[in-house]
Amino acid sequence: MTTPRSVSGRWIEDWDPENEEYWHRTGQRVARRNLVLSIASEHIGFSVWSLWSVLVLFLSPDIGFTFAPGEKFLLVIVPTLVGALLRLPYTAAVARFGGRNWTVFASAVLLVPASLAAVFVQRPGTPLWAFLLIGATAGMGGANFASSMTNITAFYPRRHQGWALGLNAGGGNLGVALVQMLGLLVITTAGDLHPSYVAAFYLPLIVLVSVLAALRMDNIAAVRTEPGAQREAVADPHTWWISLLYIGTFGSFIGYGFAFGLVLQTEFGSTPLQAASVTFLGPLLGSVARPLGGRMADRWGGAGVTLIGFSGLALGTAALLVAASTSFFPLFVGAFTFLFVLSGIGNGSTYKLIPAVFARQAEEAITSGRDATGAFARARRLSGAVIGIAGAVGALGGVAINAAFRASYSGPHGSITPALYSFLAFYALCFAVTWRVYLRHESRTAAAAPRSAHNVEAGHAG
């Protein structure tokens, strides 16, 4: 068979990307089409998810709002939290409703947070609770990542999943940087009195992506999910060690991405223009650094690169402490940007630990006499499940970062210092876990990975 057989509703039966002849003749073209639209959907999702990191910069007395810094931090905490909590059900939704169908819904539903933000952010006197509810709906954009990654996994053969998922995740992460660049564009062209323009910009894009997904994407009749995989993954301690590390890497990326501009306003009294002029740079470089972290981990080992990443995060945090104590703005911005780059590298290297860890377990099982096919099948199953779980748990790190900033700035004499010391302590914990749990086994992992590379593939989650 050389072409996928379809039934009504753009469902494909007999999808077999592991068959190389089938893949080269037909499957690759179908998968690429779905990947392009998946990247577009996830990119819009990340943009809407991080929309409030830009809108809070506009909420000033000039347009009728007098929110305190703690209240503004709350406005970026809520979308982060909702996005993290929705990631697991969004993962399951692909198997339940189909990847194409769920992508159409997950994209179209973003009209709700974008429309509400565009309307109410220009209404002086809108209460905080109303903005919190609107921000909660924006969390659906952050959950898009989970369903998008799960869907694309089914389209690609295992030998190409890392590449495809890396593109998918990287395209999504760039949404954080581009919505902040859009905020800068609005401020420089229309001034800082029109935040609704930022939200309204996405309305036609959401409609376009939703329509294209409906017309050009496909469902796969037999989505490759393994019953009980998440339950089995929850029982494995590596799921939680890797999730902890991902809190430190992706949690830092998304947490700092949401908070950077607000911190500049609070710490240095920056205007919306001054803040927007630099906030996009960190997320942009962090997104670009993500595949670099994966490539470095391929060459030198995931644990070693992750260890360097946490060392760099600690160093950057220490530089922030110096910059804050001396009110040295260039050092502060440079250190924050350095944190984004290191978190991006850590995102890639941390997720490279997943296939290596479970490949090592498979090798140990085979040494003990277990069937090789069954051992590697378990490794594949757990690797896929851990991607979803770690992605959800890691996003909670963004909540923790913004909550720490909010607590630090509470009160009349609040400062950033307590939050930065708490980050230093957490990075030290992650450094210790990486060294103790993974670095000592790196040579065994590296030996297992080549023999299982065609069996176990994991992508870059975000």
Secondary structure, DSSP 8 states (H G I E B T S, - for coil): --S-EEETTTEEES--TTSHHHIIIIIHHHHHHHHHHHHHHHHHHHHHHTHHHHHHHH-SGGGT----HHHHHHHHHHHHHHHHHHHHHHHHHHHHH-HHHHHHHHHHTTHHHHHHHHHHTTSTT--HHHHHHHHHHHHHHHHHHHHHHHHHHHHS-HHHHHHHHHHHHHHHHHHHHHHHHHHHHHHHHH-TT-THHHHHHHHHHHHHHHHHHHHH--EETT----TTHHHHHHTSHHHHHHHHHHHHHHHHHHHHHHHHHHHHHHHH---HHHHHHHHTHHHHHHHHHHHHHHHHHHHH-HHHHHHHHHHHHHHHHHHHHHHHHHT-HHHHHHHHHHHHHHHHHHHHHHHHHHHHHHHHHHHHHHHTT--HHHHHHHHHHHHHHHHHHHHHHHHHHHHHHHHHHHHHT-STT--SHHHHHHHHHHHHHHHHHIIIIIGGGHHHHHHHHHHHTTT-------
